[in-house]
Amino acid sequence: MKTVDNPLAEKHTDSLDRFWTQTPEVISTTLHCGLEGLSSSDAEQRLAQYGPNSDAEAKADSLLRAIFRRLLEPLSLILLAAGIISVVTGDAIGGSIIVAILALSIGLDTVQEGHAVRTADILRRSVALKAEVKRDGTFHQIEVERVVPGDILRVRAGDIIPADALILQSTACTTGEAALTGEPYPIEKRAGVVTGTNAGEASNTLFRGAVAQTGEAIALAVNTGRATVFGAAASALAQAQAPSPFQRDLHQFGLVIARLTLALVVIVLATRVLLGRPVLDSLLFAVALAVGLTPELLPMITTVTLSRGAMRMAGRKVIVKRLASIHDLGAMTVLCTDKTGTLTSAEITLARSLDAFGADDPRAARLGAIAADLGGDRGSLDAALLRGSSAAAGGWTLLGRHAFDFTRRLGSVLAAGPDGQLLIVKGAPEAVLALCTKQRRGKDVLAMDGRARTEAIDRVHALAQNGLRAVAVASRPWSEKAHEVEVADENELVFEGVCAFADPPKPTAAAAIARLASAGVRLKILSGDDPIVVKRLAGLVGLNAEKVLSGNDIAKLSDEALAVQVQSVDAYGRLAPDQKSRIVKALQSKGAVVGFLGDGINDAPGLKAADIGLSVEGATGVAQAAADMILLASDLEVVADGVEEGRRTFANILKYVRMGASSNFGNMLSMAVASIALPFLPMLPTQILLNNLLYDLSELGIPFDGVRPEATARPQVWDMSGLIRFAAIMGPLSSLFDFLTFGALVFVFNASPAEFRTTWFLESMATQILVIFIIRTNGRPWQDLPRPALAASSLVALIVAMVLPFTPVGGWFGFEAPPLAMLVGTGIIVIVYLVFAELLKPLVVRSRH
C-alpha cells in the first residue's frame, strides 16, 4: 500500500504545525471532512493516502550484515589478511588460531547485542489496540492502525489516546501526559482554541499515547502514525545509529595499526630484496612481522572485558544492551536527564497545608482529604491528599456531592461528622476564591474583600514560583435538609486555605549529582515540564538555576547559538522531543560525550541522539527501545555506579593496548632492523608467531585485573596522541635493550644463528611478559599487585616460554639450548630494562581528561 505523508505532519509551518491554535471548522476544511464523521469508503481512501496509524519500524541489520559490519573494521581486516597469508605460506596452525580468535570475538559481540534488534516490537504494544470512531453515523470499535485523519474519536477514562486529536466536546476529561511532555499532574482537556506554542500548552488537544484519566471526550483526529507527537519521537528508532565514541576510536586505532604495519612490512621486504636476501624467506619474515605487530587478541580482549563489565553492571542494577556503551558511559562528560521519574519520584505529595493568610495549618488538608475520600475523582491530587492527611474521612459520612465541574474548575461534598454537617468545596484557587465572602484565621472567621482575594492569589503565585501547585479549600456550615449539592449551594463560603502539592526530588538525587560532578560528569535537566518547576528542582538538587531556557527560547536559537548557550545553562523546561535532541547535538558539537537518561516517549529522540542512552525498568517501551542501557532502579546513584564500572572496564582494555603498543612495536622494530643488519634472520617466522601467541596468552587475565582509583576518577577517552607517545618511548626503549642483547650475543658470546635466535626469544618473552606488571598500573608495581587471574596467565606463559626451548618440542621450532653464561648475561639485561621501564613510565602514562 503506497502512503502519502499527512500534510499536517509538515513541520515548521505555522498554519499546520500547531493545529490546536485553529478552530475545528478550519481543521476539518484542511482535512476535507465534516464534523459528523467519515463514511467507510472515505476512511478506506484516507487509509491509503495517509498510511496506517503506526510507527516506522526500527531499521535492524540482518545477522550477516551485522557480522560483515564488524568484519570490515580495519583491525579485523588486518587480522583476517594475516591469518589467511599465514595459512597460505605454510603456518596453518598460527593462521587458524588468528582466524578463530577473530571469529569468536565477532560472534560474541554479535550475539550480545543481537536482542536489541527486536526491541522495536515494543512500539506496537505501547498504544491502544482498539479505538472508538464514528463511521457511517455511528460509533464503532476498530483496530487502532485503521484510524485516519478526519475520524471522530470517542475517548473515555482508562483509554489510551489513539491519535493526535482536537477536542470537540468533553465532560470532566483529564489525561496523563507525563510520558509525552514530562508534566506529572493530570491535564484538564476541554474544547476551545488556545494560543500556546507547544504541545504542553494545548489544553484542547488529545495526544496519541497519553492516557485518559477521568471523564470522556469527543475529538477530531488530526494527525496519525508518524505525524503525531508520539510518532515523531518513536521515529528516532528508525534512524541509523551513529558510531559510538568507542567504535570511532577503535576504528581510528585500527587505521593507525594498519598504516604502521603496512609501512614496516614494505620497508623490510624491499630492503631485504635489494640486499639480495632470498625473496621467499623475506616474504615469510615480513608476514610474520605483520602478524607480530597486530594485536590480534584486541577484539577478544575488548569483547570479553566489556562482557565481564556487563555482568558486573548487572549486579549493580544496570542491563547493558550495547556492549560498546560501557566504555561510552565511562567517557561521559555530560549527563542530560528528564525530571519526572528520574530526579523526582513522579509521585505527587502534599507539601504544605496553609490557612487563608498563608500560615501553616492542617485544617485545609484535613477538609480536602475528607472531600477527596467521600467524593473525589481518585486522581493523583486526591491520592496525595489522602496520603498526606491522617484524618481523611474517619467519622464522616457522605450526604450529597457535586462532581468536579471542569468548566467551573471545582467540586464539592456535603458531609456529616464531628463538626456537624459541612459543605466542603475544593478546586482551582481562582474559582473557589470567587465564591468566598469570609476567611478563617484559627478559630475566627473574618470578612473577605477584593483585596484579601488578591493577596490570596498572590500567595498562590508565590507557591507556583517554588514549583508547588495549589488547590483551594472552602467550607460552609450546612443547616438545611440534606440533598444533592447544586451550583446554587456553592456560595457564601468561608475560605479555609490552600493545599500545596509537589513532585519532590528523590532523597538521593542531590548526593548522586554531587558524586557525578566529582567524577567529572556535568548534569543538565531537559524537561517538558513548566520552566518554573524545573528551576526550583534544579536549585533543590544543587544545579545552577540562575537561568532556565524554555522550548520557545530554544526554537528562536540557531544551532550555533544553542551550542554556546548549552555551555552555561543547566536547566531547560517545556521542551519538545526534537528540542531535547537538538540540545544533545549542541553539546556534542563542542566535544562533549553526552549521556541521556529518560523514561518517556518524549525522551526517545534525545536517547537516540546521545552517545549513551539510559532508560529505566518502568519506562515506556519506546524509551527502552531507544536506550543502550536499562537501569533496574530509577536512581542517579545507579548511573554513578555505572560510570565507575565503565571506566574500570576501559582501563583494562587500555592496558592491553598499551602493552601491545610497547612490546609488539618494540620487538617488531628490533626484528626489522636486525633482519637488515644481520646476515641471518634474527628469528624464524615460526618463532615470531610462537612469541606472539605466548605473549597474547599471557594477557588473557587482563579483563579480570583490578584498577586503581585514579583511573576511574575522571572521564576516559581513547587518547591517540598518548598511545603514540607511549609506543614512541616504550617501544624504542625495548628495542634499545634488544640491540644490547644483539651486540652481546654477536660480539661477546659469538653465538651461532640458532643460539642467537633462542637467546633472543627468551629475552624477548621475559621483557614482554614481565613489563606487564610495570605498565599495567600508574603506581609502583609492588604496591599495586595484579589480580590472581592476570598473574597466573602471565606467569604460566612465561614459564612455558622459558622451558620450551630446552625440551624436544623446542627443536621443532629451530631452538638450540644456549650456554649458561649467555643466559646469565641476558638475564642481567632484562633486569636493567625493567628498571628503566619503571623509571620512564611516569613520562608516558599521563592521561588526557
C-alpha positions in Angstrom: 0.0 0.0 0.0 1.5 3.3 -1.1 1.3 6.0 1.6 1.5 9.8 1.3 2.6 11.9 4.2 -0.1 13.7 6.2 0.1 17.4 5.2 -0.3 18.3 8.8 2.9 16.5 9.6 4.9 19.1 7.7 7.0 20.8 10.4 8.0 24.4 10.7 4.8 25.7 9.1 2.8 27.9 11.4 -0.5 27.3 9.8 -0.4 23.5 10.1 2.1 22.5 12.7 0.2 23.9 15.7 -3.2 22.7 14.8 -4.5 23.4 18.3 -4.4 27.1 17.5 -7.1 26.6 14.8 -10.9 26.0 15.2 -12.4 22.6 14.4 -14.0 24.1 11.3 -10.7 25.3 9.9 -9.1 21.9 10.6 -11.9 20.0 9.1 -11.7 22.1 6.0 -8.0 21.4 5.8 -8.7 17.7 6.1 -11.6 17.8 3.7 -14.0 16.3 6.1 -17.0 17.2 8.2 -17.5 17.1 11.9 -20.1 14.3 11.7 -17.6 11.5 11.0 -16.4 9.7 7.9 -18.1 7.1 5.8 -16.4 3.7 5.5 -15.4 4.3 1.9 -13.9 7.7 2.7 -12.0 6.1 5.6 -10.5 3.5 3.3 -9.3 6.1 0.8 -7.7 8.1 3.6 -6.0 4.9 5.0 -4.5 4.5 1.5 -3.5 8.2 1.4 -2.1 8.7 4.9 -1.0 5.1 5.7 -1.6 3.0 8.8 -1.7 4.7 12.2 1.5 3.1 13.3 5.2 3.9 13.6 8.1 3.1 11.3 9.9 0.0 12.4 13.5 0.5 13.6 16.0 -0.4 11.0 17.8 -3.5 12.0 20.8 -5.3 10.4 20.4 -8.9 9.4 22.7 -11.4 11.1 25.0 -11.5 8.1 25.1 -7.7 7.8 25.9 -7.3 11.5 28.8 -9.8 11.1 30.1 -8.1 8.0 29.9 -4.7 9.6 32.2 -5.8 12.3 34.5 -7.7 9.9 35.1 -4.6 7.8 36.7 -2.8 10.7 40.4 -2.1 9.9 41.7 -4.2 12.8 39.5 -7.1 11.8 40.7 -6.9 8.1 44.3 -6.9 9.2 43.8 -10.0 11.3 41.9 -11.8 8.6 44.6 -11.0 6.0 47.4 -12.0 8.4 45.6 -15.3 9.2 45.0 -16.2 5.5 48.5 -15.3 4.5 49.9 -17.4 7.4 47.9 -20.4 6.2 48.9 -19.9 2.6 52.6 -19.6 3.5 52.6 -22.8 5.5 51.7 -21.8 9.1 48.3 -23.4 9.1 48.2 -23.6 12.9 49.1 -20.0 13.6 46.8 -18.7 10.8 43.9 -20.8 12.1 44.3 -19.5 15.6 44.2 -15.9 14.4 41.1 -16.5 12.3 39.4 -18.5 15.2 40.1 -15.6 17.6 38.6 -13.1 15.2 35.5 -15.3 14.6 35.0 -15.8 18.3 35.2 -12.1 19.1 32.8 -11.1 16.3 30.4 -13.9 17.3 30.4 -12.8 21.0 29.8 -9.2 20.1 27.0 -10.0 17.6 25.2 -12.4 20.0 25.5 -10.0 22.9 23.9 -7.1 21.0 21.5 -9.1 18.8 18.4 -8.9 21.0 18.3 -5.1 20.7 17.2 -5.6 17.0 13.8 -6.8 18.2 13.0 -4.1 20.7 11.1 -2.0 18.1 8.2 -4.5 18.5 7.5 -2.8 21.9 6.2 0.2 20.0 3.2 -1.7 18.7 2.3 -2.6 22.3 2.8 1.0 23.6 -0.5 2.3 22.3 -4.2 1.2 22.3 -5.1 -1.9 20.3 -8.6 -0.6 19.7 -10.1 2.8 19.1 -13.8 4.0 19.1 -14.5 6.1 16.0 -17.6 7.3 14.3 -18.1 5.7 10.9 -21.3 5.9 8.8 -23.0 7.9 11.5 -22.4 5.6 14.5 -19.5 4.8 16.8 -17.6 1.5 16.2 -14.6 -0.2 17.7 -11.8 -0.6 15.1 -8.1 -1.5 15.0 -6.1 1.4 16.1 -3.9 1.1 13.0 -7.0 1.9 10.9 -7.7 5.3 12.5 -7.2 8.1 9.9 -7.2 11.9 9.9 -10.8 13.2 9.9 -12.1 10.4 12.1 -14.3 11.4 15.0 -13.0 9.7 18.2 -14.7 9.0 21.5 -12.3 8.6 24.4 -13.2 7.5 27.9 -11.4 7.2 31.3 -8.7 4.5 31.0 -8.4 4.7 27.2 -5.0 5.2 25.6 -5.4 8.0 23.1 -5.1 6.6 19.5 -4.2 9.8 17.6 -3.5 13.5 18.0 -7.0 15.0 18.0 -8.7 18.3 18.5 -11.4 18.2 21.2 -15.0 19.0 20.0 -16.6 18.4 23.4 -15.6 17.0 26.7 -17.0 16.1 30.1 -14.6 16.2 33.1 -11.8 15.0 30.9 -8.2 14.8 32.1 -5.3 13.0 30.6 -1.9 11.8 31.9 0.9 13.1 29.7 3.9 12.5 31.9 5.5 10.2 29.3 4.9 12.7 26.5 5.5 16.1 28.0 7.1 15.4 31.4 4.1 17.1 33.2 3.4 14.9 36.3 0.0 16.4 37.1 -3.2 15.4 35.2 -4.0 17.8 32.4 -7.6 19.2 32.1 -8.9 18.9 28.5 -11.7 21.0 27.0 -12.8 22.3 23.7 -11.7 25.8 22.5 -8.9 27.4 20.6 -5.6 28.1 22.5 -2.6 30.2 21.5 0.1 28.0 23.1 3.2 27.5 21.0 4.0 24.0 22.2 2.2 20.8 22.9 2.4 21.2 26.7 0.1 24.2 26.5 -2.5 22.6 24.2 -5.4 22.0 26.6 -7.8 21.5 23.7 -5.8 18.6 22.2 -5.5 14.9 22.9 -2.2 13.4 22.1 -1.5 9.8 20.9 0.0 7.7 23.7 -1.5 9.7 26.6 -3.9 8.1 29.0 -7.4 9.4 29.6 -7.7 9.5 33.4 -11.2 10.9 34.0 -14.3 11.8 32.1 -14.7 11.4 28.3 -14.2 13.5 25.2 -15.3 13.6 21.5 -12.4 14.7 19.3 -11.4 15.1 15.6 -8.4 13.0 14.7 -5.8 15.3 13.0 -2.5 13.5 13.0 -1.9 9.8 12.9 1.1 7.5 12.8 4.5 9.1 12.4 2.9 12.6 12.1 1.8 12.5 15.8 3.9 13.8 18.7 4.3 10.2 19.8 5.2 9.1 16.2 7.8 11.8 15.8 9.5 10.6 19.0 9.3 7.0 18.1 10.6 7.6 14.6 14.0 8.2 16.2 14.3 4.4 16.4 14.2 4.1 12.6 17.2 6.4 12.2 20.6 4.8 11.7 22.6 4.6 14.9 25.8 6.8 14.6 29.0 5.1 15.6 29.6 5.5 19.3 32.8 7.2 20.7 34.3 3.8 21.5 33.6 2.5 18.0 35.0 5.6 16.4 38.2 5.5 18.4 38.6 1.7 17.9 38.3 2.3 14.1 40.9 5.1 14.3 43.2 2.9 16.3 42.8 0.1 13.7 43.8 2.6 10.9 46.9 3.6 12.8 47.9 -0.1 13.2 47.2 -0.8 9.6 49.4 2.1 8.4 52.2 1.2 10.7 52.1 -2.5 9.7 52.0 -1.8 6.0 54.9 0.7 6.2 57.1 -1.6 8.2 56.4 -4.7 6.1 57.0 -2.9 2.8 60.3 -1.3 4.1 61.7 -4.6 5.4 60.7 -6.6 2.3 62.0 -4.1 -0.1 65.3 -3.6 1.8 66.0 -7.3 2.1 65.2 -7.9 -1.6 67.5 -5.0 -2.5 70.3 -6.5 -0.4 70.0 -9.8 -2.3 68.4 -11.8 0.5 66.1 -14.8 -0.5 62.7 -13.5 -1.7 60.7 -16.3 -0.1 62.4 -16.0 3.3 62.0 -12.3 3.2 58.3 -12.6 2.3 57.7 -15.1 5.2 59.5 -12.9 7.6 57.6 -9.8 6.5 54.3 -11.7 7.0 55.5 -12.8 10.5 56.3 -9.2 11.3 52.8 -8.1 10.2 51.2 -10.7 12.5 53.6 -9.7 15.3 52.6 -6.1 15.0 48.9 -6.8 15.0 47.2 -7.0 18.5 45.2 -10.0 17.3 43.7 -10.5 20.8 42.4 -7.0 21.0 38.9 -7.8 19.6 38.6 -10.7 22.0 40.1 -8.8 25.0 37.7 -6.0 24.2 34.7 -8.2 23.9 35.5 -10.3 27.0 36.3 -7.3 29.1 33.1 -5.5 28.0 31.1 -8.7 28.6 32.6 -9.0 32.1 31.8 -5.4 32.6 28.2 -6.0 31.6 27.9 -8.9 34.1 29.3 -6.6 36.9 27.0 -3.8 35.9 24.0 -6.3 36.0 25.0 -6.8 39.6 24.7 -3.0 40.0 21.2 -3.0 38.6 22.2 -2.0 35.0 21.3 -4.1 32.0 23.6 -3.5 29.0 22.0 -3.7 25.5 25.1 -2.5 23.6 28.5 -3.6 24.8 30.4 -0.5 23.5 28.1 1.7 25.6 30.0 0.5 28.7 33.1 2.5 27.6 30.9 5.4 26.4 29.4 5.6 29.9 32.8 5.9 31.4 33.8 8.5 28.9 30.7 10.6 29.5 31.3 14.2 30.4 27.7 15.5 30.4 24.5 13.7 31.5 21.2 15.1 30.3 18.2 13.8 32.3 14.5 14.1 32.3 12.9 15.4 35.5 9.8 13.2 36.2 10.7 9.8 37.4 14.4 10.3 37.3 15.2 13.3 39.5 11.8 13.2 41.1 9.7 10.2 42.2 6.8 11.1 39.8 4.5 10.7 42.8 2.6 13.8 43.8 2.9 14.6 47.5 1.1 17.1 49.8 3.9 19.6 50.6 2.1 22.1 52.7 -1.3 22.9 54.2 -1.8 26.7 54.7 -4.6 28.7 56.2 -6.3 31.7 54.5 -3.4 34.0 55.5 -0.6 31.7 54.4 0.3 30.2 57.8 0.8 26.5 58.2 -2.4 24.9 59.4 -3.6 21.3 58.9 -7.3 22.2 58.6 -7.3 22.8 54.9 -5.6 19.5 54.2 -7.9 17.7 56.6 -11.1 19.1 54.9 -9.6 18.4 51.5 -8.9 14.8 52.4 -12.5 14.4 53.6 -13.8 15.7 50.3 -11.3 13.5 48.4 -12.2 10.4 50.3 -16.0 10.9 50.1 -16.4 12.4 46.7 -13.1 12.8 44.9 -12.1 11.5 41.4 -9.3 9.4 42.8 -6.8 11.3 40.7 -3.2 12.0 41.7 -4.0 15.1 43.8 -6.8 13.4 45.7 -4.5 10.4 46.3 -1.8 12.8 47.7 -4.4 14.4 50.0 -5.4 11.0 51.4 -1.8 10.0 51.9 -0.9 13.4 53.5 -3.7 13.7 56.0 -4.2 11.0 58.6 -7.7 12.1 59.4 -9.3 11.5 56.0 -13.0 10.7 56.3 -12.9 8.9 59.6 -16.1 9.6 61.4 -17.6 11.5 58.3 -20.4 10.3 56.1 -21.4 11.5 52.6 -24.8 13.2 52.4 -24.5 14.7 48.9 -22.0 15.7 46.3 -21.5 17.8 43.2 -18.9 16.1 41.0 -15.9 18.1 39.9 -17.0 20.5 37.2 -14.2 21.1 34.7 -15.9 24.2 33.4 -16.2 25.8 36.8 -13.0 24.0 37.9 -14.3 22.9 41.3 -16.3 20.2 43.1 -18.0 19.8 46.5 -19.3 17.3 49.0 -21.9 17.6 51.8 -20.6 15.6 54.7 -21.8 14.9 58.3 -19.2 14.4 61.0 -17.8 15.5 64.4 -18.2 19.2 63.3 -21.8 18.7 62.2 -23.0 19.0 58.6 -20.5 20.8 56.4 -20.3 21.7 52.7 -16.7 21.3 51.6 -15.6 22.9 48.3 -12.2 22.4 46.7 -10.8 23.4 43.3 -8.7 25.9 41.4 -7.9 28.9 43.7 -9.3 31.5 41.4 -12.6 29.6 41.1 -13.0 28.9 44.8 -12.0 32.4 46.0 -14.6 34.0 43.8 -17.3 32.2 45.9 -15.9 33.1 49.3 -17.2 36.0 51.4 -15.3 35.1 54.5 -11.9 33.7 55.6 -10.7 31.7 58.5 -7.8 32.6 60.9 -7.6 29.9 63.6 -11.0 29.7 65.2 -12.0 33.2 64.0 -14.0 33.8 60.8 -13.3 37.2 59.2 -14.8 39.1 56.3 -13.1 38.7 52.9 -13.0 41.5 50.4 -11.4 42.0 47.0 -8.0 43.0 48.4 -7.9 39.8 50.5 -8.7 37.7 47.4 -5.9 39.5 45.5 -3.4 38.8 48.4 -4.5 35.1 48.4 -3.9 34.8 44.7 -0.5 36.4 45.1 0.4 33.8 47.7 -0.7 31.1 45.2 1.5 32.6 42.5 4.4 32.6 45.0 3.8 28.9 45.7 3.9 28.3 41.9 7.3 30.1 41.7 8.5 27.5 44.2 7.2 24.7 42.0 4.1 24.0 44.1 0.6 23.5 42.7 -2.2 24.9 44.9 -5.7 23.7 45.5 -8.1 25.9 47.4 -10.4 24.6 50.1 -13.6 26.4 51.4 -16.5 25.4 53.5 -19.9 26.4 54.8 -21.9 25.1 57.8 -25.0 23.3 56.4 -28.2 24.0 58.2 -30.7 22.9 55.5 -32.1 19.5 54.8 -29.5 17.2 53.2 -29.8 16.8 49.4 -27.6 16.5 46.3 -25.4 19.6 46.1 -26.3 22.1 43.3 -24.4 25.1 41.9 -26.6 27.5 43.9 -25.5 25.9 47.1 -21.8 26.7 46.5 -21.9 30.3 47.8 -21.2 32.4 50.9 -18.2 30.2 51.5 -15.5 30.5 54.2 -12.0 30.4 52.6 -10.1 27.7 54.7 -6.8 27.9 52.9 -4.8 26.0 50.3 -3.2 22.6 49.9 0.2 22.9 48.1 1.4 19.8 46.1 4.9 18.9 44.9 6.7 16.4 42.8 9.7 16.3 45.2 13.2 15.3 44.2 14.4 11.9 45.2 16.3 11.9 48.5 19.4 10.5 46.8 19.3 13.0 43.8 21.5 15.8 45.3 24.2 13.4 46.6 24.3 11.5 43.3 24.6 14.7 41.3 27.5 15.8 43.6 29.1 12.4 43.1 28.8 12.7 39.3 30.2 16.2 39.4 33.2 15.0 41.4 33.8 12.3 38.7 33.8 15.0 36.0 30.2 14.5 34.8 28.1 17.6 34.5 24.3 17.2 34.8 21.6 19.1 32.8 17.8 18.8 33.3 15.9 18.5 30.0 12.2 18.5 30.9 8.9 19.0 29.2 7.5 20.5 32.5 7.0 24.1 33.4 10.3 26.1 33.5 9.3 27.5 36.9 9.1 24.0 38.3 12.3 23.0 36.6 14.1 26.0 38.1 13.0 25.1 41.6 14.1 21.5 41.2 17.5 22.5 39.8 18.1 24.6 42.9 17.0 21.8 45.2 19.4 19.3 43.7 22.4 21.6 43.6 22.5 22.7 40.0 22.9 26.1 38.5 19.4 27.5 38.5 20.1 31.2 37.6 18.9 30.7 34.0 16.3 28.3 32.6 15.7 28.1 28.9 12.2 27.1 27.6 11.2 25.4 24.4 10.2 28.7 23.0 13.7 30.1 23.7 15.3 27.1 22.1 13.1 27.5 19.0 14.5 31.0 18.4 18.1 30.0 18.6 20.2 28.8 15.7 22.3 25.6 16.2 25.4 27.7 16.6 23.8 30.0 19.2 22.4 27.0 21.0 25.9 25.4 21.2 27.0 28.5 23.0 24.1 28.6 25.4 24.3 25.0 26.5 27.8 25.5 27.9 26.4 27.6 30.8 22.7 26.7 31.1 21.9 23.5 33.1 18.1 23.6 33.2 15.5 23.5 30.4 11.7 23.4 30.5 8.7 23.0 28.2 10.9 21.2 25.6 9.5 19.3 22.6 11.1 15.9 21.9 13.1 17.2 19.0 14.4 20.1 21.1 15.9 17.6 23.5 17.9 16.0 20.7 19.0 19.5 19.5 20.5 20.2 22.9 22.3 16.9 22.9 23.8 17.6 19.5 24.7 21.1 20.5 26.7 19.7 23.4 28.3 17.1 21.2 29.4 19.8 18.7 31.7 21.2 21.4 33.3 17.8 22.1 31.2 16.6 25.0 30.5 12.9 25.3 26.8 13.1 26.2 24.6 10.6 28.1 20.8 10.9 28.2 18.6 9.4 31.0 14.9 9.4 30.2 11.8 7.2 30.6 9.1 8.8 28.5 8.1 8.8 24.8 9.3 12.4 24.6 12.8 11.3 25.5 13.3 8.8 22.6 14.9 11.4 20.2 17.3 12.5 22.9 18.1 8.9 23.9 18.9 8.1 20.2 21.0 11.2 19.6 23.1 10.8 22.7 26.4 8.9 22.8 24.9 6.8 25.6 21.2 6.4 26.1 19.9 5.3 29.6 16.4 4.3 30.4 14.7 2.6 33.4 12.9 -0.6 34.0 9.4 1.0 34.3 9.9 3.3 31.3 7.8 3.4 28.2 8.6 0.8 25.5 9.8 3.5 23.2 12.3 4.8 25.7 13.6 1.4 26.4 14.0 0.6 22.7 16.0 3.7 22.1 18.3 3.2 25.1 21.7 1.5 25.2 21.3 0.5 28.9 18.3 0.0 31.1 18.5 0.8 34.8 16.7 -1.6 37.1 16.4 1.2 39.6 15.5 4.8 38.5 18.2 6.4 40.6 21.2 8.6 39.6 23.3 6.6 42.1 22.9 3.6 39.8 24.2 5.8 37.0 27.2 6.9 39.1 27.9 3.2 39.8 27.7 2.5 36.1 30.1 5.3 35.2 32.7 3.9 37.6 32.2 0.4 36.1 32.6 1.7 32.6 35.8 3.5 33.4 37.2 0.3 35.1 36.4 -1.7 32.1 38.0 0.7 29.7 41.1 1.0 31.9 41.6 -2.8 31.4 41.2 -2.5 27.7 43.7 0.3 27.6 46.2 -1.9 29.5 46.2 -4.4 26.6 46.6 -1.6 24.0 49.5 0.0 26.0 51.2 -3.4 26.3 50.8 -4.1 22.7 52.0 -0.6 21.7 55.2 -1.1 23.7 56.0 -4.8 23.4 54.8 -5.5 19.9 56.1 -2.3 18.3 59.5 -2.6 20.1 60.1 -6.2 19.3 59.0 -5.9 15.6 61.1 -2.8 15.2 64.1 -4.8 16.6 63.5 -7.7 14.3 63.1 -5.4 11.3 66.4 -3.7 12.0 68.2 -6.9 12.8 66.9 -8.7 9.7 68.6 -6.0 7.6 71.8 -5.7 9.7 72.5 -9.4 10.3 73.4 -12.0 7.7 70.8 -14.3 9.0 67.2 -13.9 10.2 67.2 -12.9 13.9 64.2 -15.1 14.5 62.4 -17.6 12.2 58.9 -16.8 11.1 57.5 -19.7 13.2 59.4 -18.4 16.3 57.9 -14.9 15.8 54.4 -16.4 15.7 55.1 -18.5 18.8 56.5 -15.5 20.5 53.3 -13.5 19.6 51.0 -16.4 20.6 52.6 -16.9 24.1 52.6 -13.1 24.7 48.9 -12.9 23.9 48.1 -15.8 26.1 49.9 -14.0 28.9 47.3 -11.2 28.7 44.2 -13.3 28.9 43.8 -12.3 32.6 43.5 -8.6 31.8 39.7 -8.5 31.9 39.9 -9.8 35.5 42.5 -7.3 36.7 41.9 -4.6 39.2 42.0 -0.8 38.5 43.5 2.0 40.7 41.0 4.6 41.9 42.7 7.4 40.0 41.9 5.5 36.7 38.2 5.9 37.4 38.2 9.4 38.8 37.7 11.3 35.5 36.1 10.6 32.1 38.2 8.4 30.0 38.6 8.5 26.2 40.9 7.0 23.7 44.0 9.3 23.6 45.7 8.5 20.3 48.4 11.0 20.9 49.0 9.5 24.3 49.2 6.0 22.8 51.6 7.1 20.1 53.7 8.8 22.8 53.6 5.6 24.8 54.7 3.5 21.8 57.3 6.1 20.8 59.0 5.9 24.2 58.5 2.4 25.5 58.9 0.7 22.1 62.3 2.1 21.3 63.3 1.5 24.9 62.6 -2.2 24.4 64.4 -2.1 21.1 67.5 -0.4 22.7 67.9 -3.3 25.1 67.2 -5.7 22.2 70.2 -4.2 20.4 72.3 -4.5 23.5 71.3 -8.2 23.5 72.2 -8.5 19.9 75.6 -6.9 20.5 76.4 -9.1 23.4 75.4 -12.2 21.5 77.4 -11.4 18.4 80.5 -9.6 19.8 80.8 -11.1 23.3 79.4 -14.6 23.1 79.9 -15.3 19.3 76.5 -17.0 19.3 75.6 -19.2 16.4 72.4 -18.3 14.5 70.4 -21.0 16.4 71.8 -19.8 19.8 71.1 -16.2 18.8 67.5 -16.9 18.0 66.9 -19.0 21.1 68.5 -16.5 23.5 66.7 -13.5 21.9 63.4 -15.4 22.1 64.0 -15.9 25.8 64.9 -12.3 26.3 62.0 -11.1 24.2 59.5 -13.2 26.1 60.9 -12.2 29.5 60.9 -8.5 28.8 57.4 -8.5 27.2 55.7 -10.5 29.9 57.4 -9.1 33.0 56.9 -5.5 31.8 53.2 -6.2 32.0 53.4 -5.9 35.8 55.1 -2.5 35.4 52.9 -0.8 32.8 49.6 -2.2 34.0 49.5 0.4 36.8 50.3 4.0 37.2 51.7 3.2 40.7 54.6 1.2 41.8 54.1 -2.5 40.8 54.9 -3.8 44.3 52.3 -1.5 45.8 49.6 -2.4 43.3 49.8 -6.1 42.7 47.8 -7.7 39.8 44.8 -9.8 40.4 45.3 -13.6 40.5 43.9 -14.2 37.0 46.4 -11.9 35.3 49.3 -13.0 37.5 48.5 -16.7 36.6 48.1 -16.2 32.9 51.3 -14.1 32.7 53.5 -16.4 34.8 52.2 -19.6 33.1 53.0 -18.1 29.7 56.5 -17.0 30.9 57.2 -20.5 32.3 56.2 -22.1 29.1 58.4 -19.7 27.1 61.4 -20.3 29.4 61.1 -24.1 29.4 60.0 -24.8 25.8 63.5 -24.2 24.1 65.1 -26.7 26.4 62.6 -29.5 25.5 62.4 -31.8 22.5 59.5 -29.6 21.3 61.9 -26.7 21.0 63.7 -28.5 18.2 60.6 -28.3 16.1 60.8 -24.5 16.2 64.5 -24.4 15.5 65.7 -23.7 19.1 69.1 -24.7 20.5 69.9 -24.5 24.2 72.5 -21.7 24.7 75.4 -21.7 27.2 74.8 -20.7 30.9 76.9 -17.6 30.6 74.9 -16.4 27.7 71.7 -16.9 29.7 73.1 -15.0 32.7 74.2 -12.1 30.6 70.8 -11.9 29.0 69.1 -12.1 32.4 71.1 -9.0 33.6 70.0 -7.1 30.5 66.3 -8.0 31.3 66.6 -6.7 34.9 68.2 -3.4 33.8 65.4 -3.0 31.1 62.7 -3.4 33.7 64.3 -0.8 36.0 64.5 1.7 33.1 60.9 0.9 32.1 59.7 1.7 35.7 61.7 4.9 35.7 60.4 6.1 32.3 56.8 5.1 33.0 55.6 8.4 34.6 56.5 10.2 31.4 54.1 8.1 29.3 51.1 7.2 31.4 49.8 10.7 31.7 46.2 10.6 30.5 44.1 13.3 28.8 40.8 14.0 30.5 
